[in-house]
Protein backbone atom coordinates (compact mmCIF):
# COMPACT_ATOMS: atom_id res chain seq x y z
CA UNK A 1 0.00 0.00 0.00
CA UNK A 2 2.79 2.44 0.86
CA UNK A 3 4.56 2.02 -2.47
CA UNK A 4 1.26 2.36 -4.36
CA UNK A 5 0.47 5.58 -2.52
CA UNK A 6 3.94 6.97 -3.21
CA UNK A 7 3.59 6.09 -6.90
CA UNK A 8 0.22 7.87 -7.06
CA UNK A 9 1.67 10.99 -5.45
CA UNK A 10 4.65 10.87 -7.80
CA UNK A 11 2.26 10.77 -10.74
CA UNK A 12 0.32 13.74 -9.33
CA UNK A 13 3.48 15.78 -8.82
CA UNK A 14 5.12 14.73 -12.08
CA UNK A 15 8.30 13.17 -10.68
CA UNK A 16 9.55 9.62 -10.83
CA UNK A 17 10.69 7.56 -7.86
CA UNK A 18 14.37 7.93 -8.74
CA UNK A 19 14.04 11.73 -8.65
CA UNK A 20 12.01 11.51 -5.44
CA UNK A 21 14.77 9.48 -3.79
CA UNK A 22 17.34 12.02 -4.92
CA UNK A 23 15.33 14.99 -3.62
CA UNK A 24 14.62 13.22 -0.31
CA UNK A 25 18.27 12.16 0.05
CA UNK A 26 17.42 8.47 0.12
CA UNK A 27 19.52 5.62 -1.27
CA UNK A 28 18.52 4.77 -4.86
CA UNK A 29 15.92 2.00 -5.27
CA UNK A 30 15.19 1.80 -1.54
CA UNK A 31 11.60 3.04 -1.85
CA UNK A 32 10.76 -0.03 -3.95
CA UNK A 33 11.29 -2.17 -0.83
CA UNK A 34 9.03 -0.15 1.46
CA UNK A 35 6.06 -2.48 1.07
CA UNK A 36 8.20 -5.26 2.56
CA UNK A 37 10.26 -3.27 5.07
CA UNK A 38 8.90 -0.25 6.93
CA UNK A 39 11.14 2.77 6.32
CA UNK A 40 12.63 4.84 9.10
CA UNK A 41 10.33 7.65 10.15
CA UNK A 42 12.76 10.35 9.05
CA UNK A 43 12.96 8.91 5.54
CA UNK A 44 9.21 8.61 5.24
CA UNK A 45 8.81 12.21 6.46
CA UNK A 46 11.34 13.46 3.90
CA UNK A 47 9.51 11.65 1.09
CA UNK A 48 6.17 13.04 2.27
CA UNK A 49 7.63 16.54 2.40
CA UNK A 50 8.95 16.31 -1.16
CA UNK A 51 5.54 15.05 -2.33
CA UNK A 52 3.68 17.79 -0.45
CA UNK A 53 1.74 15.39 1.76
CA UNK A 54 1.97 13.72 5.15
CA UNK A 55 3.50 10.42 6.15
CA UNK A 56 0.10 9.41 7.53
CA UNK A 57 -1.51 9.88 4.12
CA UNK A 58 1.25 7.87 2.42
CA UNK A 59 0.64 5.07 4.91
CA UNK A 60 -3.04 5.05 3.96
CA UNK A 61 -4.37 7.07 6.85
CA UNK A 62 -6.52 10.14 6.93
CA UNK A 63 -5.69 13.26 4.99
CA UNK A 64 -5.77 16.78 6.36
CA UNK A 65 -8.82 17.42 4.19
CA UNK A 66 -10.63 14.54 5.92
CA UNK A 67 -9.85 16.05 9.31
CA UNK A 68 -11.10 19.50 8.29
CA UNK A 69 -14.33 17.97 6.99
CA UNK A 70 -14.85 16.00 10.21
CA UNK A 71 -14.30 19.11 12.35
CA UNK A 72 -16.80 21.09 10.29
CA UNK A 73 -19.36 18.27 10.49
CA UNK A 74 -18.87 18.00 14.26
CA UNK A 75 -19.24 21.76 14.72
CA UNK A 76 -22.37 21.78 12.59
CA UNK A 77 -23.91 18.97 14.65
CA UNK A 78 -23.28 20.91 17.85
CA UNK A 79 -25.20 23.93 16.52
CA UNK A 80 -28.39 21.92 15.89
DOMAR-642831 format. One record per residue (C-alpha): x, y, z negated. Coordinates in steps of 0.05 Angstrom, whole numbers, plus 5000, padded with zeros to 4 digits. Layout:
BEGIN
XYZ/...
END
This chain:
BEGIN
500050005000/505650494983/509150405049/502550475087/500951125050/507951395064/507251225138/500451575141/503352205109/509352175156/504552155215/500652755187/507053165176/510252955242/516652635214/519151925217/521451515157/528751595175/528152355173/524052305109/529551905076/534752405098/530753005072/529252645006/536552434999/534851694998/539051125025/537050955097/531850405105/530450365031/523250615037/521549995079/522649575017/518149974971/512149504979/516448954949/520549354899/517849954861/522350554874/525350974818/520751534797/525552074819/525951784889/518451724895/517652444871/522752694922/519052334978/512352614955/515353314952/517953265023/511153015047/507453565009/503553084965/503952744897/507052084877/500251884849/497051984918/502551574952/501351014902/493951014921/491351414863/487052034861/488652654900/488553364873/482453484916/478752914882/480353214814/477853904834/471353594860/470353204796/471453824753/466454224794/461353654790/462353604715/461554354706/455354364748/452253794707/453454184643/449654794670/443254384682/
END
